[in-house]
Each structure stands twice: as structure tokens, then as C-alpha cells.
Amino acid sequence: MYSSGAIVGRYQLVELLGERRTTALWRAEEEGGGRPVALVLVNRLKIKTHQMARFLKHMERLSLIDHPN
């Protein structure tokens, strides 16, 4: 799907950390600032509607975490 060095949105993919049937987890860096992030990419061709809804709900919950790091 993607390879190291690819630009996705405002992130540059650095290293594939893991892959499942419908998602891939990448270590990435924000363009410009170089801030490291974990980026989950969804394969829209393989994911079902209910799986995508569950994924989005999970991401919404994660966005509420306030962590000092």
C-alpha cells in the first residue's frame, strides 16, 4: 500500500511497525517540525462499514487523552 518515505497528508512515513488485514501502523514524522507520531492507515478496500465505525469511535476516544509526553 505505502512504502517508507511516502508522504501521507502532513506526515512522512518512516517505518512500518505492524500490519493487519484492514490497517497498517507506521512510525511517521510530521512534516516541518519532525514531531514523531504513530499513524494508522486504513485499507478502505478491505474494511467493512461496521469495522470502520468501530475504528473511528476508537480514534475519537484516543484523541481525548491528555498526556504530558
PDB file with one MODEL, atoms N, CA, C and O in Angstrom:
MODEL        1
ATOM      1  N   MET A   1       0.841  -1.193   0.000  1.00  0.00           N
ATOM      2  CA  MET A   1       0.000   0.000   0.000  1.00  0.00           C
ATOM      3  C   MET A   1       0.883   1.253   0.000  1.00  0.00           C
ATOM      4  O   MET A   1       0.760   2.087  -0.897  1.00  0.00           O
ATOM      5  N   TYR A   2       1.766   1.398   0.986  1.00  0.00           N
ATOM      6  CA  TYR A   2       2.680   2.538   1.077  1.00  0.00           C
ATOM      7  C   TYR A   2       4.083   2.011   1.338  1.00  0.00           C
ATOM      8  O   TYR A   2       4.268   0.841   1.673  1.00  0.00           O
ATOM      9  N   SER A   3       5.066   2.885   1.181  1.00  0.00           N
ATOM     10  CA  SER A   3       6.438   2.498   1.495  1.00  0.00           C
ATOM     11  C   SER A   3       7.096   3.611   2.305  1.00  0.00           C
ATOM     12  O   SER A   3       6.625   4.748   2.317  1.00  0.00           O
ATOM     13  N   SER A   4       8.188   3.267   2.980  1.00  0.00           N
ATOM     14  CA  SER A   4       8.920   4.252   3.776  1.00  0.00           C
ATOM     15  C   SER A   4       9.288   5.454   2.923  1.00  0.00           C
ATOM     16  O   SER A   4       9.693   5.310   1.770  1.00  0.00           O
ATOM     17  N   GLY A   5       9.144   6.645   3.500  1.00  0.00           N
ATOM     18  CA  GLY A   5       9.445   7.873   2.785  1.00  0.00           C
ATOM     19  C   GLY A   5       8.236   8.510   2.125  1.00  0.00           C
ATOM     20  O   GLY A   5       8.283   9.679   1.744  1.00  0.00           O
ATOM     21  N   ALA A   6       7.140   7.745   1.982  1.00  0.00           N
ATOM     22  CA  ALA A   6       5.931   8.285   1.355  1.00  0.00           C
ATOM     23  C   ALA A   6       5.335   9.385   2.238  1.00  0.00           C
ATOM     24  O   ALA A   6       5.442   9.339   3.463  1.00  0.00           O
ATOM     25  N   ILE A   7       4.713  10.361   1.603  1.00  0.00           N
ATOM     26  CA  ILE A   7       4.031  11.448   2.307  1.00  0.00           C
ATOM     27  C   ILE A   7       2.535  11.133   2.314  1.00  0.00           C
ATOM     28  O   ILE A   7       1.931  10.904   1.266  1.00  0.00           O
ATOM     29  N   VAL A   8       1.951  11.126   3.510  1.00  0.00           N
ATOM     30  CA  VAL A   8       0.512  10.898   3.674  1.00  0.00           C
ATOM     31  C   VAL A   8      -0.022  12.075   4.470  1.00  0.00           C
ATOM     32  O   VAL A   8       0.262  12.210   5.660  1.00  0.00           O
ATOM     33  N   GLY A   9      -0.797  12.926   3.809  1.00  0.00           N
ATOM     34  CA  GLY A   9      -1.269  14.140   4.481  1.00  0.00           C
ATOM     35  C   GLY A   9      -0.075  14.998   4.841  1.00  0.00           C
ATOM     36  O   GLY A   9       0.712  15.369   3.970  1.00  0.00           O
ATOM     37  N   ARG A  10       0.066  15.317   6.122  1.00  0.00           N
ATOM     38  CA  ARG A  10       1.200  16.137   6.555  1.00  0.00           C
ATOM     39  C   ARG A  10       2.281  15.308   7.253  1.00  0.00           C
ATOM     40  O   ARG A  10       3.103  15.846   7.996  1.00  0.00           O
ATOM     41  N   TYR A  11       2.273  13.993   7.007  1.00  0.00           N
ATOM     42  CA  TYR A  11       3.214  13.084   7.654  1.00  0.00           C
ATOM     43  C   TYR A  11       4.072  12.346   6.636  1.00  0.00           C
ATOM     44  O   TYR A  11       3.622  12.020   5.537  1.00  0.00           O
ATOM     45  N   GLN A  12       5.321  12.089   7.028  1.00  0.00           N
ATOM     46  CA  GLN A  12       6.208  11.268   6.211  1.00  0.00           C
ATOM     47  C   GLN A  12       6.375   9.927   6.918  1.00  0.00           C
ATOM     48  O   GLN A  12       6.756   9.868   8.088  1.00  0.00           O
ATOM     49  N   LEU A  13       6.083   8.848   6.185  1.00  0.00           N
ATOM     50  CA  LEU A  13       6.195   7.512   6.757  1.00  0.00           C
ATOM     51  C   LEU A  13       7.659   7.146   6.926  1.00  0.00           C
ATOM     52  O   LEU A  13       8.469   7.343   6.021  1.00  0.00           O
ATOM     53  N   VAL A  14       7.994   6.605   8.106  1.00  0.00           N
ATOM     54  CA  VAL A  14       9.372   6.257   8.418  1.00  0.00           C
ATOM     55  C   VAL A  14       9.562   4.740   8.446  1.00  0.00           C
ATOM     56  O   VAL A  14      10.460   4.210   7.791  1.00  0.00           O
ATOM     57  N   GLU A  15       8.708   4.038   9.212  1.00  0.00           N
ATOM     58  CA  GLU A  15       8.892   2.598   9.383  1.00  0.00           C
ATOM     59  C   GLU A  15       7.553   1.912   9.626  1.00  0.00           C
ATOM     60  O   GLU A  15       6.752   2.367  10.442  1.00  0.00           O
ATOM     61  N   LEU A  16       7.320   0.830   8.921  1.00  0.00           N
ATOM     62  CA  LEU A  16       6.122   0.025   9.147  1.00  0.00           C
ATOM     63  C   LEU A  16       6.318  -0.762  10.437  1.00  0.00           C
ATOM     64  O   LEU A  16       7.256  -1.551  10.552  1.00  0.00           O
ATOM     65  N   LEU A  17       5.430  -0.546  11.411  1.00  0.00           N
ATOM     66  CA  LEU A  17       5.543  -1.205  12.714  1.00  0.00           C
ATOM     67  C   LEU A  17       4.712  -2.474  12.793  1.00  0.00           C
ATOM     68  O   LEU A  17       5.062  -3.403  13.521  1.00  0.00           O
ATOM     69  N   GLY A  18       3.621  -2.520  12.053  1.00  0.00           N
ATOM     70  CA  GLY A  18       2.753  -3.696  12.070  1.00  0.00           C
ATOM     71  C   GLY A  18       1.664  -3.567  11.032  1.00  0.00           C
ATOM     72  O   GLY A  18       1.315  -2.468  10.602  1.00  0.00           O
ATOM     73  N   GLU A  19       1.133  -4.711  10.637  1.00  0.00           N
ATOM     74  CA  GLU A  19       0.111  -4.704   9.594  1.00  0.00           C
ATOM     75  C   GLU A  19      -0.910  -5.789   9.899  1.00  0.00           C
ATOM     76  O   GLU A  19      -0.568  -6.903  10.297  1.00  0.00           O
ATOM     77  N   ARG A  20      -2.165  -5.432   9.702  1.00  0.00           N
ATOM     78  CA  ARG A  20      -3.271  -6.376   9.826  1.00  0.00           C
ATOM     79  C   ARG A  20      -4.021  -6.362   8.502  1.00  0.00           C
ATOM     80  O   ARG A  20      -3.628  -5.679   7.557  1.00  0.00           O
ATOM     81  N   ARG A  21      -5.089  -7.113   8.449  1.00  0.00           N
ATOM     82  CA  ARG A  21      -5.830  -7.221   7.193  1.00  0.00           C
ATOM     83  C   ARG A  21      -6.373  -5.872   6.728  1.00  0.00           C
ATOM     84  O   ARG A  21      -6.365  -5.578   5.533  1.00  0.00           O
ATOM     85  N   THR A  22      -6.848  -5.045   7.676  1.00  0.00           N
ATOM     86  CA  THR A  22      -7.505  -3.794   7.293  1.00  0.00           C
ATOM     87  C   THR A  22      -6.729  -2.534   7.641  1.00  0.00           C
ATOM     88  O   THR A  22      -7.097  -1.450   7.188  1.00  0.00           O
ATOM     89  N   THR A  23      -5.658  -2.644   8.436  1.00  0.00           N
ATOM     90  CA  THR A  23      -4.905  -1.464   8.863  1.00  0.00           C
ATOM     91  C   THR A  23      -3.400  -1.723   8.857  1.00  0.00           C
ATOM     92  O   THR A  23      -2.945  -2.867   8.878  1.00  0.00           O
ATOM     93  N   ALA A  24      -2.649  -0.635   8.827  1.00  0.00           N
ATOM     94  CA  ALA A  24      -1.193  -0.696   8.951  1.00  0.00           C
ATOM     95  C   ALA A  24      -0.773   0.400   9.930  1.00  0.00           C
ATOM     96  O   ALA A  24      -1.258   1.529   9.854  1.00  0.00           O
ATOM     97  N   LEU A  25       0.124   0.061  10.842  1.00  0.00           N
ATOM     98  CA  LEU A  25       0.632   1.009  11.829  1.00  0.00           C
ATOM     99  C   LEU A  25       2.033   1.437  11.422  1.00  0.00           C
ATOM    100  O   LEU A  25       2.922   0.604  11.241  1.00  0.00           O
ATOM    101  N   TRP A  26       2.220   2.755  11.279  1.00  0.00           N
ATOM    102  CA  TRP A  26       3.504   3.318  10.847  1.00  0.00           C
ATOM    103  C   TRP A  26       4.082   4.257  11.888  1.00  0.00           C
ATOM    104  O   TRP A  26       3.350   4.978  12.566  1.00  0.00           O
ATOM    105  N   ARG A  27       5.403   4.242  12.010  1.00  0.00           N
ATOM    106  CA  ARG A  27       6.104   5.324  12.697  1.00  0.00           C
ATOM    107  C   ARG A  27       6.275   6.386  11.633  1.00  0.00           C
ATOM    108  O   ARG A  27       6.745   6.098  10.533  1.00  0.00           O
ATOM    109  N   ALA A  28       5.898   7.605  11.953  1.00  0.00           N
ATOM    110  CA  ALA A  28       5.937   8.692  10.972  1.00  0.00           C
ATOM    111  C   ALA A  28       6.426   9.962  11.650  1.00  0.00           C
ATOM    112  O   ALA A  28       6.520  10.034  12.875  1.00  0.00           O
ATOM    113  N   GLU A  29       6.731  10.951  10.844  1.00  0.00           N
ATOM    114  CA  GLU A  29       7.148  12.258  11.351  1.00  0.00           C
ATOM    115  C   GLU A  29       6.307  13.328  10.693  1.00  0.00           C
ATOM    116  O   GLU A  29       6.020  13.280   9.497  1.00  0.00           O
ATOM    117  N   GLU A  30       5.921  14.291  11.501  1.00  0.00           N
ATOM    118  CA  GLU A  30       5.158  15.426  10.988  1.00  0.00           C
ATOM    119  C   GLU A  30       6.083  16.271  10.119  1.00  0.00           C
ATOM    120  O   GLU A  30       7.208  16.578  10.514  1.00  0.00           O
ATOM    121  N   GLU A  31       5.605  16.643   8.938  1.00  0.00           N
ATOM    122  CA  GLU A  31       6.419  17.484   8.055  1.00  0.00           C
ATOM    123  C   GLU A  31       6.685  18.826   8.711  1.00  0.00           C
ATOM    124  O   GLU A  31       5.825  19.366   9.407  1.00  0.00           O
ATOM    125  N   GLY A  32       7.855  19.354   8.494  1.00  0.00           N
ATOM    126  CA  GLY A  32       8.217  20.647   9.059  1.00  0.00           C
ATOM    127  C   GLY A  32       8.842  20.516  10.424  1.00  0.00           C
ATOM    128  O   GLY A  32      10.037  20.766  10.586  1.00  0.00           O
ATOM    129  N   GLY A  33       8.046  20.124  11.425  1.00  0.00           N
ATOM    130  CA  GLY A  33       8.553  20.026  12.786  1.00  0.00           C
ATOM    131  C   GLY A  33       9.262  18.727  13.094  1.00  0.00           C
ATOM    132  O   GLY A  33      10.054  18.668  14.034  1.00  0.00           O
ATOM    133  N   GLY A  34       9.000  17.686  12.328  1.00  0.00           N
ATOM    134  CA  GLY A  34       9.624  16.407  12.563  1.00  0.00           C
ATOM    135  C   GLY A  34       9.141  15.690  13.817  1.00  0.00           C
ATOM    136  O   GLY A  34       9.783  14.749  14.284  1.00  0.00           O
ATOM    137  N   ARG A  35       8.007  16.134  14.365  1.00  0.00           N
ATOM    138  CA  ARG A  35       7.457  15.508  15.571  1.00  0.00           C
ATOM    139  C   ARG A  35       7.091  14.059  15.254  1.00  0.00           C
ATOM    140  O   ARG A  35       6.360  13.806  14.296  1.00  0.00           O
ATOM    141  N   PRO A  36       7.592  13.095  16.052  1.00  0.00           N
ATOM    142  CA  PRO A  36       7.271  11.687  15.797  1.00  0.00           C
ATOM    143  C   PRO A  36       5.829  11.361  16.176  1.00  0.00           C
ATOM    144  O   PRO A  36       5.323  11.841  17.190  1.00  0.00           O
ATOM    145  N   VAL A  37       5.184  10.559  15.370  1.00  0.00           N
ATOM    146  CA  VAL A  37       3.804  10.143  15.618  1.00  0.00           C
ATOM    147  C   VAL A  37       3.638   8.676  15.225  1.00  0.00           C
ATOM    148  O   VAL A  37       4.432   8.132  14.456  1.00  0.00           O
ATOM    149  N   ALA A  38       2.607   8.055  15.758  1.00  0.00           N
ATOM    150  CA  ALA A  38       2.165   6.740  15.301  1.00  0.00           C
ATOM    151  C   ALA A  38       0.972   6.995  14.394  1.00  0.00           C
ATOM    152  O   ALA A  38       0.034   7.693  14.780  1.00  0.00           O
ATOM    153  N   LEU A  39       1.000   6.439  13.206  1.00  0.00           N
ATOM    154  CA  LEU A  39      -0.042   6.710  12.212  1.00  0.00           C
ATOM    155  C   LEU A  39      -0.674   5.393  11.788  1.00  0.00           C
ATOM    156  O   LEU A  39       0.023   4.481  11.342  1.00  0.00           O
ATOM    157  N   VAL A  40      -1.989   5.292  11.926  1.00  0.00           N
ATOM    158  CA  VAL A  40      -2.713   4.100  11.497  1.00  0.00           C
ATOM    159  C   VAL A  40      -3.369   4.415  10.154  1.00  0.00           C
ATOM    160  O   VAL A  40      -4.150   5.360  10.037  1.00  0.00           O
ATOM    161  N   LEU A  41      -3.041   3.612   9.149  1.00  0.00           N
ATOM    162  CA  LEU A  41      -3.634   3.783   7.829  1.00  0.00           C
ATOM    163  C   LEU A  41      -4.630   2.659   7.587  1.00  0.00           C
ATOM    164  O   LEU A  41      -4.328   1.491   7.829  1.00  0.00           O
ATOM    165  N   VAL A  42      -5.810   3.011   7.113  1.00  0.00           N
ATOM    166  CA  VAL A  42      -6.885   2.051   6.885  1.00  0.00           C
ATOM    167  C   VAL A  42      -6.939   1.702   5.405  1.00  0.00           C
ATOM    168  O   VAL A  42      -6.897   2.584   4.546  1.00  0.00           O
ATOM    169  N   ASN A  43      -7.032   0.409   5.115  1.00  0.00           N
ATOM    170  CA  ASN A  43      -7.213  -0.042   3.738  1.00  0.00           C
ATOM    171  C   ASN A  43      -8.710  -0.040   3.448  1.00  0.00           C
ATOM    172  O   ASN A  43      -9.421  -0.972   3.823  1.00  0.00           O
ATOM    173  N   ARG A  44      -9.177   0.991   2.791  1.00  0.00           N
ATOM    174  CA  ARG A  44     -10.615   1.166   2.552  1.00  0.00           C
ATOM    175  C   ARG A  44     -11.204   0.100   1.635  1.00  0.00           C
ATOM    176  O   ARG A  44     -12.421  -0.088   1.614  1.00  0.00           O
ATOM    177  N   LEU A  45     -10.370  -0.593   0.886  1.00  0.00           N
ATOM    178  CA  LEU A  45     -10.870  -1.649   0.010  1.00  0.00           C
ATOM    179  C   LEU A  45     -11.187  -2.929   0.777  1.00  0.00           C
ATOM    180  O   LEU A  45     -11.948  -3.767   0.295  1.00  0.00           O
ATOM    181  N   LYS A  46     -10.607  -3.085   1.975  1.00  0.00           N
ATOM    182  CA  LYS A  46     -10.783  -4.315   2.739  1.00  0.00           C
ATOM    183  C   LYS A  46     -11.633  -4.155   3.991  1.00  0.00           C
ATOM    184  O   LYS A  46     -12.033  -5.153   4.592  1.00  0.00           O
ATOM    185  N   ILE A  47     -11.919  -2.915   4.399  1.00  0.00           N
ATOM    186  CA  ILE A  47     -12.637  -2.717   5.665  1.00  0.00           C
ATOM    187  C   ILE A  47     -14.144  -2.630   5.421  1.00  0.00           C
ATOM    188  O   ILE A  47     -14.602  -2.027   4.450  1.00  0.00           O
ATOM    189  N   LYS A  48     -14.893  -3.246   6.323  1.00  0.00           N
ATOM    190  CA  LYS A  48     -16.355  -3.211   6.238  1.00  0.00           C
ATOM    191  C   LYS A  48     -16.870  -1.997   7.004  1.00  0.00           C
ATOM    192  O   LYS A  48     -16.162  -1.429   7.835  1.00  0.00           O
ATOM    193  N   THR A  49     -18.098  -1.611   6.719  1.00  0.00           N
ATOM    194  CA  THR A  49     -18.693  -0.419   7.308  1.00  0.00           C
ATOM    195  C   THR A  49     -18.670  -0.466   8.836  1.00  0.00           C
ATOM    196  O   THR A  49     -18.289   0.517   9.471  1.00  0.00           O
ATOM    197  N   HIS A  50     -19.066  -1.582   9.435  1.00  0.00           N
ATOM    198  CA  HIS A  50     -19.095  -1.674  10.905  1.00  0.00           C
ATOM    199  C   HIS A  50     -17.689  -1.627  11.497  1.00  0.00           C
ATOM    200  O   HIS A  50     -17.502  -1.115  12.601  1.00  0.00           O
ATOM    201  N   GLN A  51     -16.695  -2.157  10.775  1.00  0.00           N
ATOM    202  CA  GLN A  51     -15.318  -2.086  11.252  1.00  0.00           C
ATOM    203  C   GLN A  51     -14.815  -0.642  11.233  1.00  0.00           C
ATOM    204  O   GLN A  51     -14.119  -0.209  12.151  1.00  0.00           O
ATOM    205  N   MET A  52     -15.170   0.094  10.188  1.00  0.00           N
ATOM    206  CA  MET A  52     -14.748   1.489  10.080  1.00  0.00           C
ATOM    207  C   MET A  52     -15.398   2.321  11.181  1.00  0.00           C
ATOM    208  O   MET A  52     -14.749   3.195  11.757  1.00  0.00           O
ATOM    209  N   ALA A  53     -16.658   2.065  11.477  1.00  0.00           N
ATOM    210  CA  ALA A  53     -17.343   2.791  12.550  1.00  0.00           C
ATOM    211  C   ALA A  53     -16.652   2.523  13.888  1.00  0.00           C
ATOM    212  O   ALA A  53     -16.449   3.447  14.676  1.00  0.00           O
ATOM    213  N   ARG A  54     -16.293   1.265  14.148  1.00  0.00           N
ATOM    214  CA  ARG A  54     -15.600   0.923  15.393  1.00  0.00           C
ATOM    215  C   ARG A  54     -14.224   1.587  15.454  1.00  0.00           C
ATOM    216  O   ARG A  54     -13.821   2.091  16.502  1.00  0.00           O
ATOM    217  N   PHE A  55     -13.511   1.586  14.336  1.00  0.00           N
ATOM    218  CA  PHE A  55     -12.195   2.222  14.261  1.00  0.00           C
ATOM    219  C   PHE A  55     -12.301   3.722  14.551  1.00  0.00           C
ATOM    220  O   PHE A  55     -11.512   4.257  15.329  1.00  0.00           O
ATOM    221  N   LEU A  56     -13.266   4.400  13.935  1.00  0.00           N
ATOM    222  CA  LEU A  56     -13.431   5.840  14.141  1.00  0.00           C
ATOM    223  C   LEU A  56     -13.796   6.158  15.587  1.00  0.00           C
ATOM    224  O   LEU A  56     -13.327   7.149  16.147  1.00  0.00           O
ATOM    225  N   LYS A  57     -14.634   5.316  16.192  1.00  0.00           N
ATOM    226  CA  LYS A  57     -15.003   5.528  17.594  1.00  0.00           C
ATOM    227  C   LYS A  57     -13.771   5.372  18.493  1.00  0.00           C
ATOM    228  O   LYS A  57     -13.584   6.143  19.435  1.00  0.00           O
ATOM    229  N   HIS A  58     -12.944   4.385  18.202  1.00  0.00           N
ATOM    230  CA  HIS A  58     -11.717   4.163  18.963  1.00  0.00           C
ATOM    231  C   HIS A  58     -10.773   5.364  18.808  1.00  0.00           C
ATOM    232  O   HIS A  58     -10.190   5.814  19.795  1.00  0.00           O
ATOM    233  N   MET A  59     -10.616   5.878  17.609  1.00  0.00           N
ATOM    234  CA  MET A  59      -9.737   7.021  17.367  1.00  0.00           C
ATOM    235  C   MET A  59     -10.257   8.270  18.084  1.00  0.00           C
ATOM    236  O   MET A  59      -9.475   9.076  18.590  1.00  0.00           O
ATOM    237  N   GLU A  60     -11.573   8.420  18.122  1.00  0.00           N
ATOM    238  CA  GLU A  60     -12.170   9.553  18.835  1.00  0.00           C
ATOM    239  C   GLU A  60     -11.831   9.484  20.327  1.00  0.00           C
ATOM    240  O   GLU A  60     -11.492  10.497  20.940  1.00  0.00           O
ATOM    241  N   ARG A  61     -11.924   8.285  20.905  1.00  0.00           N
ATOM    242  CA  ARG A  61     -11.570   8.121  22.323  1.00  0.00           C
ATOM    243  C   ARG A  61     -10.102   8.425  22.565  1.00  0.00           C
ATOM    244  O   ARG A  61      -9.755   9.080  23.548  1.00  0.00           O
ATOM    245  N   LEU A  62      -9.241   7.956  21.677  1.00  0.00           N
ATOM    246  CA  LEU A  62      -7.805   8.214  21.829  1.00  0.00           C
ATOM    247  C   LEU A  62      -7.481   9.697  21.748  1.00  0.00           C
ATOM    248  O   LEU A  62      -6.551  10.168  22.403  1.00  0.00           O
ATOM    249  N   SER A  63      -8.233  10.424  20.958  1.00  0.00           N
ATOM    250  CA  SER A  63      -7.956  11.858  20.810  1.00  0.00           C
ATOM    251  C   SER A  63      -8.249  12.646  22.090  1.00  0.00           C
ATOM    252  O   SER A  63      -7.797  13.782  22.234  1.00  0.00           O
ATOM    253  N   LEU A  64      -8.994  12.058  23.005  1.00  0.00           N
ATOM    254  CA  LEU A  64      -9.331  12.729  24.256  1.00  0.00           C
ATOM    255  C   LEU A  64      -8.251  12.584  25.326  1.00  0.00           C
ATOM    256  O   LEU A  64      -8.306  13.247  26.362  1.00  0.00           O
ATOM    257  N   ILE A  65      -7.276  11.724  25.077  1.00  0.00           N
ATOM    258  CA  ILE A  65      -6.219  11.505  26.057  1.00  0.00           C
ATOM    259  C   ILE A  65      -5.315  12.732  26.122  1.00  0.00           C
ATOM    260  O   ILE A  65      -4.858  13.242  25.099  1.00  0.00           O
ATOM    261  N   ASP A  66      -5.072  13.184  27.325  1.00  0.00           N
ATOM    262  CA  ASP A  66      -4.161  14.312  27.543  1.00  0.00           C
ATOM    263  C   ASP A  66      -2.956  13.764  28.280  1.00  0.00           C
ATOM    264  O   ASP A  66      -3.037  13.439  29.464  1.00  0.00           O
ATOM    265  N   HIS A  67      -1.844  13.663  27.581  1.00  0.00           N
ATOM    266  CA  HIS A  67      -0.639  13.059  28.129  1.00  0.00           C
ATOM    267  C   HIS A  67       0.506  14.061  28.056  1.00  0.00           C
ATOM    268  O   HIS A  67       0.651  14.754  27.049  1.00  0.00           O
ATOM    269  N   PRO A  68       1.322  14.150  29.103  1.00  0.00           N
ATOM    270  CA  PRO A  68       2.392  15.159  29.120  1.00  0.00           C
ATOM    271  C   PRO A  68       3.473  14.939  28.063  1.00  0.00           C
ATOM    272  O   PRO A  68       4.194  15.879  27.729  1.00  0.00           O
ATOM    273  N   ASN A  69       3.604  13.735  27.532  1.00  0.00           N
ATOM    274  CA  ASN A  69       4.626  13.470  26.520  1.00  0.00           C
ATOM    275  C   ASN A  69       4.034  13.653  25.154  1.00  0.00           C
ATOM    276  O   ASN A  69       4.728  13.477  24.152  1.00  0.00           O
TER     277      ASN A  69
ENDMDL
END
